[in-house]
């Protein structure tokens, strides 16, 4: 999983020991989605790791390339919608509610990921 995560800037900083911590903090998981398949972003934020996809929400469609976040506004408010894989792709999913605030343990990995999300949203 770390190899896939390191392919995008959002996770390039993540050391090996951080994968387990983020998996526990955010319910972070990586899913392979076959071309043409759809996934609801219900309650989750996604980051496209490989391939191409389209995120549809509120009557608009956003074409995604690896490294792009989706299902999240610039102010970190949620955007419910559906992801459709344009080709076979890999997506990192994590819980949206846990991105709004640093976890009760205030772990460095959680704070750093929130910082990276904010940076990516405001580019």
VMD Tcl script that builds the backbone (N, CA, C; Angstrom):
set m [mol new atoms 369]
animate dup $m
set s [atomselect $m all]
$s set {name element resname resid chain x y z} {
  {N N UNK 1 A 0.829 -1.196 0.000}
  {CA C UNK 1 A 0.000 0.000 0.000}
  {C C UNK 1 A 0.873 1.258 0.000}
  {N N UNK 2 A 1.970 1.271 0.740}
  {CA C UNK 2 A 2.822 2.452 0.828}
  {C C UNK 2 A 3.349 2.860 -0.544}
  {N N UNK 3 A 3.684 1.883 -1.370}
  {CA C UNK 3 A 4.182 2.182 -2.712}
  {C C UNK 3 A 3.150 2.962 -3.524}
  {N N UNK 4 A 1.896 2.556 -3.451}
  {CA C UNK 4 A 0.827 3.277 -4.146}
  {C C UNK 4 A 0.642 4.676 -3.576}
  {N N UNK 5 A 0.637 4.801 -2.256}
  {CA C UNK 5 A 0.444 6.093 -1.614}
  {C C UNK 5 A 1.565 7.073 -1.968}
  {N N UNK 6 A 2.790 6.576 -2.031}
  {CA C UNK 6 A 3.934 7.447 -2.328}
  {C C UNK 6 A 3.932 7.994 -3.751}
  {N N UNK 7 A 3.065 7.487 -4.616}
  {CA C UNK 7 A 3.016 7.959 -6.000}
  {C C UNK 7 A 2.343 9.328 -6.141}
  {N N UNK 8 A 1.684 9.802 -5.072}
  {CA C UNK 8 A 1.004 11.101 -5.137}
  {C C UNK 8 A 1.535 12.026 -4.049}
  {N N UNK 9 A 1.591 13.330 -4.337}
  {CA C UNK 9 A 2.151 14.287 -3.368}
  {C C UNK 9 A 1.466 14.282 -2.005}
  {N N UNK 10 A 0.166 14.019 -1.957}
  {CA C UNK 10 A -0.561 14.044 -0.690}
  {C C UNK 10 A 0.038 13.106 0.349}
  {N N UNK 11 A 0.613 11.995 -0.111}
  {CA C UNK 11 A 1.161 10.992 0.798}
  {C C UNK 11 A 2.669 10.783 0.654}
  {N N UNK 12 A 3.345 11.597 -0.140}
  {CA C UNK 12 A 4.774 11.396 -0.406}
  {C C UNK 12 A 5.626 11.467 0.860}
  {N N UNK 13 A 5.216 12.186 1.846}
  {CA C UNK 13 A 5.941 12.389 3.104}
  {C C UNK 13 A 5.788 11.223 4.077}
  {N N UNK 14 A 4.853 10.338 3.835}
  {CA C UNK 14 A 4.447 9.306 4.796}
  {C C UNK 14 A 5.501 8.211 4.950}
  {N N UNK 15 A 6.051 8.025 6.161}
  {CA C UNK 15 A 6.989 6.922 6.384}
  {C C UNK 15 A 6.214 5.616 6.557}
  {N N UNK 16 A 6.908 4.509 6.445}
  {CA C UNK 16 A 6.267 3.193 6.525}
  {C C UNK 16 A 5.453 3.016 7.799}
  {N N UNK 17 A 5.995 3.463 8.925}
  {CA C UNK 17 A 5.267 3.282 10.190}
  {C C UNK 17 A 4.006 4.145 10.263}
  {N N UNK 18 A 3.911 5.154 9.407}
  {CA C UNK 18 A 2.738 6.018 9.410}
  {C C UNK 18 A 1.520 5.403 8.762}
  {N N UNK 19 A 1.703 4.419 7.899}
  {CA C UNK 19 A 0.574 3.794 7.213}
  {C C UNK 19 A -0.381 3.160 8.229}
  {N N UNK 20 A 0.148 2.436 9.172}
  {CA C UNK 20 A -0.711 1.802 10.177}
  {C C UNK 20 A -1.417 2.846 11.031}
  {N N UNK 21 A -0.685 3.904 11.403}
  {CA C UNK 21 A -1.288 4.958 12.219}
  {C C UNK 21 A -2.434 5.631 11.469}
  {N N UNK 22 A -2.203 5.996 10.202}
  {CA C UNK 22 A -3.267 6.629 9.429}
  {C C UNK 22 A -4.410 5.668 9.152}
  {N N UNK 23 A -4.106 4.409 8.967}
  {CA C UNK 23 A -5.162 3.420 8.775}
  {C C UNK 23 A -6.064 3.373 10.002}
  {N N UNK 24 A -5.457 3.462 11.174}
  {CA C UNK 24 A -6.233 3.446 12.408}
  {C C UNK 24 A -6.969 4.761 12.638}
  {N N UNK 25 A -6.319 5.894 12.380}
  {CA C UNK 25 A -6.929 7.214 12.607}
  {C C UNK 25 A -8.085 7.490 11.649}
  {N N UNK 26 A -7.883 7.214 10.377}
  {CA C UNK 26 A -8.826 7.622 9.334}
  {C C UNK 26 A -9.591 6.474 8.697}
  {N N UNK 27 A -9.378 5.254 9.158}
  {CA C UNK 27 A -9.905 4.086 8.445}
  {C C UNK 27 A -9.428 4.119 6.990}
  {N N UNK 28 A -8.179 4.560 6.809}
  {CA C UNK 28 A -7.577 4.663 5.487}
  {C C UNK 28 A -7.497 3.292 4.841}
  {N N UNK 29 A -7.994 3.198 3.609}
  {CA C UNK 29 A -7.852 1.953 2.861}
  {C C UNK 29 A -7.647 2.300 1.390}
  {N N UNK 30 A -7.007 1.421 0.688}
  {CA C UNK 30 A -6.794 1.588 -0.743}
  {C C UNK 30 A -7.648 0.553 -1.450}
  {N N UNK 31 A -8.400 1.022 -2.441}
  {CA C UNK 31 A -9.300 0.136 -3.184}
  {C C UNK 31 A -8.990 0.221 -4.667}
  {N N UNK 32 A -8.960 -0.920 -5.319}
  {CA C UNK 32 A -8.844 -0.952 -6.775}
  {C C UNK 32 A -10.251 -0.966 -7.354}
  {N N UNK 33 A -10.487 -0.072 -8.304}
  {CA C UNK 33 A -11.800 0.057 -8.934}
  {C C UNK 33 A -11.615 -0.183 -10.425}
  {N N UNK 34 A -12.361 -1.133 -10.964}
  {CA C UNK 34 A -12.243 -1.469 -12.384}
  {C C UNK 34 A -12.937 -0.439 -13.259}
  {N N UNK 35 A -12.458 -0.301 -14.489}
  {CA C UNK 35 A -13.025 0.648 -15.452}
  {C C UNK 35 A -14.537 0.482 -15.534}
  {N N UNK 36 A -15.249 1.611 -15.444}
  {CA C UNK 36 A -16.705 1.608 -15.549}
  {C C UNK 36 A -17.436 1.397 -14.243}
  {N N UNK 37 A -16.752 0.917 -13.221}
  {CA C UNK 37 A -17.405 0.712 -11.929}
  {C C UNK 37 A -17.584 2.039 -11.200}
  {N N UNK 38 A -18.572 2.083 -10.319}
  {CA C UNK 38 A -18.845 3.292 -9.544}
  {C C UNK 38 A -18.733 2.991 -8.052}
  {N N UNK 39 A -18.439 4.060 -7.301}
  {CA C UNK 39 A -18.381 3.980 -5.841}
  {C C UNK 39 A -18.965 5.268 -5.274}
  {N N UNK 40 A -19.787 5.144 -4.261}
  {CA C UNK 40 A -20.308 6.301 -3.561}
  {C C UNK 40 A -19.250 6.814 -2.594}
  {N N UNK 41 A -19.119 8.123 -2.508}
  {CA C UNK 41 A -18.169 8.721 -1.577}
  {C C UNK 41 A -18.821 8.963 -0.222}
  {N N UNK 42 A -19.969 8.395 -0.005}
  {CA C UNK 42 A -20.745 8.600 1.216}
  {C C UNK 42 A -19.884 8.488 2.473}
  {N N UNK 43 A -19.684 9.616 3.145}
  {CA C UNK 43 A -18.932 9.623 4.388}
  {C C UNK 43 A -17.429 9.548 4.242}
  {N N UNK 44 A -16.936 9.555 3.009}
  {CA C UNK 44 A -15.496 9.422 2.777}
  {C C UNK 44 A -14.962 10.501 1.853}
  {N N UNK 45 A -13.665 10.703 1.946}
  {CA C UNK 45 A -12.914 11.536 1.025}
  {C C UNK 45 A -12.058 10.566 0.233}
  {N N UNK 46 A -11.807 10.890 -1.005}
  {CA C UNK 46 A -10.956 10.042 -1.816}
  {C C UNK 46 A -9.782 10.803 -2.388}
  {N N UNK 47 A -8.744 10.048 -2.683}
  {CA C UNK 47 A -7.599 10.569 -3.418}
  {C C UNK 47 A -7.284 9.533 -4.485}
  {N N UNK 48 A -7.340 9.946 -5.739}
  {CA C UNK 48 A -7.025 9.029 -6.828}
  {C C UNK 48 A -5.522 8.778 -6.832}
  {N N UNK 49 A -5.141 7.514 -6.770}
  {CA C UNK 49 A -3.732 7.144 -6.726}
  {C C UNK 49 A -3.192 6.727 -8.091}
  {N N UNK 50 A -4.016 6.041 -8.865}
  {CA C UNK 50 A -3.631 5.563 -10.206}
  {C C UNK 50 A -4.845 5.595 -11.098}
  {N N UNK 51 A -4.605 5.741 -12.404}
  {CA C UNK 51 A -5.679 5.677 -13.383}
  {C C UNK 51 A -6.391 7.003 -13.554}
  {N N UNK 52 A -7.587 6.934 -14.139}
  {CA C UNK 52 A -8.428 8.116 -14.320}
  {C C UNK 52 A -9.821 7.800 -13.830}
  {N N UNK 53 A -10.527 8.851 -13.427}
  {CA C UNK 53 A -11.888 8.682 -12.937}
  {C C UNK 53 A -12.611 10.016 -13.032}
  {N N UNK 54 A -13.919 9.963 -12.840}
  {CA C UNK 54 A -14.761 11.160 -12.815}
  {C C UNK 54 A -15.542 11.134 -11.515}
  {N N UNK 55 A -15.577 12.284 -10.835}
  {CA C UNK 55 A -16.383 12.417 -9.622}
  {C C UNK 55 A -17.569 13.307 -9.960}
  {N N UNK 56 A -18.785 12.756 -9.786}
  {CA C UNK 56 A -20.007 13.488 -10.098}
  {C C UNK 56 A -20.727 13.844 -8.801}
  {N N UNK 57 A -21.072 15.143 -8.697}
  {CA C UNK 57 A -21.767 15.632 -7.511}
  {C C UNK 57 A -22.565 16.876 -7.871}
  {N N UNK 58 A -23.792 16.931 -7.420}
  {CA C UNK 58 A -24.604 18.123 -7.625}
  {C C UNK 58 A -24.740 18.570 -9.064}
  {N N UNK 59 A -24.792 17.639 -9.986}
  {CA C UNK 59 A -24.965 17.976 -11.391}
  {C C UNK 59 A -23.687 18.373 -12.114}
  {N N UNK 60 A -22.549 18.313 -11.446}
  {CA C UNK 60 A -21.285 18.615 -12.105}
  {C C UNK 60 A -20.389 17.384 -12.090}
  {N N UNK 61 A -19.460 17.342 -13.023}
  {CA C UNK 61 A -18.521 16.225 -13.109}
  {C C UNK 61 A -17.102 16.774 -13.104}
  {N N UNK 62 A -16.252 16.177 -12.292}
  {CA C UNK 62 A -14.848 16.575 -12.188}
  {C C UNK 62 A -13.988 15.413 -12.664}
  {N N UNK 63 A -13.232 15.624 -13.745}
  {CA C UNK 63 A -12.294 14.603 -14.211}
  {C C UNK 63 A -11.097 14.597 -13.282}
  {N N UNK 64 A -10.689 13.415 -12.860}
  {CA C UNK 64 A -9.605 13.272 -11.896}
  {C C UNK 64 A -8.391 12.611 -12.525}
  {N N UNK 65 A -7.231 13.050 -12.083}
  {CA C UNK 65 A -5.961 12.410 -12.426}
  {C C UNK 65 A -5.281 12.050 -11.112}
  {N N UNK 66 A -4.307 11.150 -11.147}
  {CA C UNK 66 A -3.653 10.740 -9.908}
  {C C UNK 66 A -3.162 11.936 -9.071}
  {N N UNK 67 A -3.443 11.845 -7.784}
  {CA C UNK 67 A -3.050 12.882 -6.844}
  {C C UNK 67 A -4.177 13.815 -6.455}
  {N N UNK 68 A -5.285 13.780 -7.192}
  {CA C UNK 68 A -6.378 14.699 -6.893}
  {C C UNK 68 A -7.292 14.156 -5.796}
  {N N UNK 69 A -7.675 15.078 -4.909}
  {CA C UNK 69 A -8.665 14.793 -3.869}
  {C C UNK 69 A -10.049 15.020 -4.434}
  {N N UNK 70 A -11.027 14.297 -3.901}
  {CA C UNK 70 A -12.409 14.542 -4.305}
  {C C UNK 70 A -13.334 14.286 -3.122}
  {N N UNK 71 A -14.544 14.777 -3.233}
  {CA C UNK 71 A -15.587 14.697 -2.200}
  {C C UNK 71 A -15.313 15.651 -1.037}
  {N N UNK 72 A -14.578 16.737 -1.315}
  {CA C UNK 72 A -14.205 17.685 -0.272}
  {C C UNK 72 A -14.043 19.074 -0.881}
  {N N UNK 73 A -14.726 20.074 -0.298}
  {CA C UNK 73 A -14.571 21.466 -0.719}
  {C C UNK 73 A -13.301 22.066 -0.142}
  {N N UNK 74 A -12.947 23.242 -0.620}
  {CA C UNK 74 A -11.754 23.937 -0.131}
  {C C UNK 74 A -11.803 24.208 1.369}
  {N N UNK 75 A -12.997 24.385 1.919}
  {CA C UNK 75 A -13.125 24.624 3.360}
  {C C UNK 75 A -13.257 23.311 4.145}
  {N N UNK 76 A -12.987 22.209 3.493}
  {CA C UNK 76 A -13.058 20.853 4.030}
  {C C UNK 76 A -14.492 20.379 4.307}
  {N N UNK 77 A -15.484 21.085 3.774}
  {CA C UNK 77 A -16.858 20.604 3.909}
  {C C UNK 77 A -17.088 19.482 2.895}
  {N N UNK 78 A -17.983 18.556 3.213}
  {CA C UNK 78 A -18.190 17.381 2.357}
  {C C UNK 78 A -18.916 17.688 1.056}
  {N N UNK 79 A -18.612 16.885 0.065}
  {CA C UNK 79 A -19.326 16.903 -1.210}
  {C C UNK 79 A -19.779 15.469 -1.481}
  {N N UNK 80 A -21.019 15.149 -1.208}
  {CA C UNK 80 A -21.487 13.794 -1.523}
  {C C UNK 80 A -21.553 13.603 -3.036}
  {N N UNK 81 A -21.162 12.443 -3.498}
  {CA C UNK 81 A -21.192 12.175 -4.923}
  {C C UNK 81 A -20.759 10.760 -5.234}
  {N N UNK 82 A -20.533 10.520 -6.527}
  {CA C UNK 82 A -20.205 9.183 -7.015}
  {C C UNK 82 A -18.948 9.246 -7.878}
  {N N UNK 83 A -18.045 8.316 -7.644}
  {CA C UNK 83 A -16.835 8.162 -8.438}
  {C C UNK 83 A -17.078 7.088 -9.494}
  {N N UNK 84 A -16.701 7.385 -10.739}
  {CA C UNK 84 A -16.769 6.400 -11.819}
  {C C UNK 84 A -15.370 6.258 -12.399}
  {N N UNK 85 A -14.865 5.037 -12.415}
  {CA C UNK 85 A -13.521 4.781 -12.941}
  {C C UNK 85 A -13.560 4.865 -14.462}
  {N N UNK 86 A -12.689 5.708 -15.020}
  {CA C UNK 86 A -12.569 5.811 -16.476}
  {C C UNK 86 A -11.729 4.672 -17.029}
  {N N UNK 87 A -10.776 4.237 -16.224}
  {CA C UNK 87 A -9.946 3.069 -16.499}
  {C C UNK 87 A -9.663 2.437 -15.144}
  {N N UNK 88 A -9.082 1.258 -15.149}
  {CA C UNK 88 A -8.761 0.639 -13.862}
  {C C UNK 88 A -7.972 1.647 -13.028}
  {N N UNK 89 A -8.352 1.797 -11.771}
  {CA C UNK 89 A -7.689 2.796 -10.946}
  {C C UNK 89 A -7.570 2.316 -9.503}
  {N N UNK 90 A -6.798 3.051 -8.738}
  {CA C UNK 90 A -6.648 2.800 -7.305}
  {C C UNK 90 A -7.013 4.094 -6.588}
  {N N UNK 91 A -7.773 3.955 -5.512}
  {CA C UNK 91 A -8.260 5.098 -4.754}
  {C C UNK 91 A -7.948 4.892 -3.279}
  {N N UNK 92 A -7.432 5.935 -2.625}
  {CA C UNK 92 A -7.285 5.930 -1.166}
  {C C UNK 92 A -8.551 6.573 -0.601}
  {N N UNK 93 A -9.219 5.858 0.279}
  {CA C UNK 93 A -10.425 6.367 0.933}
  {C C UNK 93 A -10.131 6.586 2.409}
  {N N UNK 94 A -10.646 7.685 2.972}
  {CA C UNK 94 A -10.553 7.895 4.410}
  {C C UNK 94 A -11.778 8.658 4.876}
  {N N UNK 95 A -12.093 8.495 6.147}
  {CA C UNK 95 A -13.319 9.065 6.698}
  {C C UNK 95 A -13.266 10.587 6.729}
  {N N UNK 96 A -14.311 11.177 6.183}
  {CA C UNK 96 A -14.416 12.625 6.072}
  {C C UNK 96 A -14.495 13.298 7.440}
  {N N UNK 97 A -15.223 12.729 8.367}
  {CA C UNK 97 A -15.390 13.381 9.670}
  {C C UNK 97 A -14.072 13.493 10.426}
  {N N UNK 98 A -13.144 12.606 10.167}
  {CA C UNK 98 A -11.868 12.634 10.866}
  {C C UNK 98 A -10.867 13.604 10.248}
  {N N UNK 99 A -11.212 14.186 9.119}
  {CA C UNK 99 A -10.335 15.160 8.485}
  {C C UNK 99 A -10.642 16.570 8.987}
  {N N UNK 100 A -11.777 16.741 9.610}
  {CA C UNK 100 A -12.157 18.068 10.068}
  {C C UNK 100 A -11.384 18.505 11.302}
  {N N UNK 101 A -10.934 17.561 12.106}
  {CA C UNK 101 A -10.237 17.885 13.350}
  {C C UNK 101 A -9.133 16.873 13.603}
  {N N UNK 102 A -8.102 17.304 14.294}
  {CA C UNK 102 A -7.024 16.397 14.683}
  {C C UNK 102 A -7.578 15.429 15.722}
  {N N UNK 103 A -7.156 14.170 15.647}
  {CA C UNK 103 A -7.682 13.143 16.545}
  {C C UNK 103 A -7.338 13.437 18.007}
  {N N UNK 104 A -8.036 12.768 18.885}
  {CA C UNK 104 A -7.864 13.024 20.324}
  {C C UNK 104 A -6.436 12.780 20.781}
  {N N UNK 105 A -5.695 11.953 20.076}
  {CA C UNK 105 A -4.294 11.717 20.441}
  {C C UNK 105 A -3.376 12.792 19.872}
  {N N UNK 106 A -3.933 13.649 18.998}
  {CA C UNK 106 A -3.170 14.706 18.342}
  {C C UNK 106 A -1.874 14.169 17.732}
  {N N UNK 107 A -1.966 13.030 17.087}
  {CA C UNK 107 A -0.774 12.417 16.514}
  {C C UNK 107 A -0.215 13.254 15.369}
  {N N UNK 108 A 1.068 13.170 15.210}
  {CA C UNK 108 A 1.765 13.923 14.175}
  {C C UNK 108 A 1.266 13.542 12.786}
  {N N UNK 109 A 1.007 12.261 12.553}
  {CA C UNK 109 A 0.582 11.801 11.229}
  {C C UNK 109 A -0.762 12.406 10.854}
  {N N UNK 110 A -1.675 12.456 11.794}
  {CA C UNK 110 A -3.000 13.017 11.554}
  {C C UNK 110 A -2.879 14.510 11.245}
  {N N UNK 111 A -2.130 15.232 12.072}
  {CA C UNK 111 A -1.948 16.670 11.854}
  {C C UNK 111 A -1.287 16.935 10.503}
  {N N UNK 112 A -0.306 16.132 10.135}
  {CA C UNK 112 A 0.400 16.323 8.866}
  {C C UNK 112 A -0.516 16.063 7.679}
  {N N UNK 113 A -1.343 15.019 7.749}
  {CA C UNK 113 A -2.247 14.742 6.632}
  {C C UNK 113 A -3.246 15.888 6.467}
  {N N UNK 114 A -3.766 16.417 7.550}
  {CA C UNK 114 A -4.690 17.552 7.457}
  {C C UNK 114 A -3.978 18.742 6.817}
  {N N UNK 115 A -2.748 18.973 7.188}
  {CA C UNK 115 A -1.950 20.054 6.605}
  {C C UNK 115 A -1.778 19.842 5.089}
  {N N UNK 116 A -1.473 18.617 4.690}
  {CA C UNK 116 A -1.311 18.300 3.263}
  {C C UNK 116 A -2.625 18.455 2.507}
  {N N UNK 117 A -3.725 18.056 3.116}
  {CA C UNK 117 A -5.040 18.217 2.475}
  {C C UNK 117 A -5.323 19.695 2.242}
  {N N UNK 118 A -5.114 20.520 3.275}
  {CA C UNK 118 A -5.343 21.954 3.137}
  {C C UNK 118 A -4.471 22.539 2.026}
  {N N UNK 119 A -3.202 22.139 1.981}
  {CA C UNK 119 A -2.296 22.622 0.936}
  {C C UNK 119 A -2.812 22.237 -0.447}
  {N N UNK 120 A -3.227 20.976 -0.619}
  {CA C UNK 120 A -3.710 20.499 -1.916}
  {C C UNK 120 A -5.021 21.165 -2.321}
  {N N UNK 121 A -5.878 21.467 -1.361}
  {CA C UNK 121 A -7.149 22.112 -1.673}
  {C C UNK 121 A -6.981 23.569 -2.084}
  {N N UNK 122 A -5.917 24.192 -1.625}
  {CA C UNK 122 A -5.724 25.619 -1.860}
  {C C UNK 122 A -4.665 25.946 -2.908}
  {N N UNK 123 A -4.241 24.952 -3.693}
  {CA C UNK 123 A -3.255 25.196 -4.752}
  {C C UNK 123 A -3.877 25.988 -5.875}
}
mol reanalyze $m
mol bondsrecalc $m
mol representation Tube
mol addrep $m
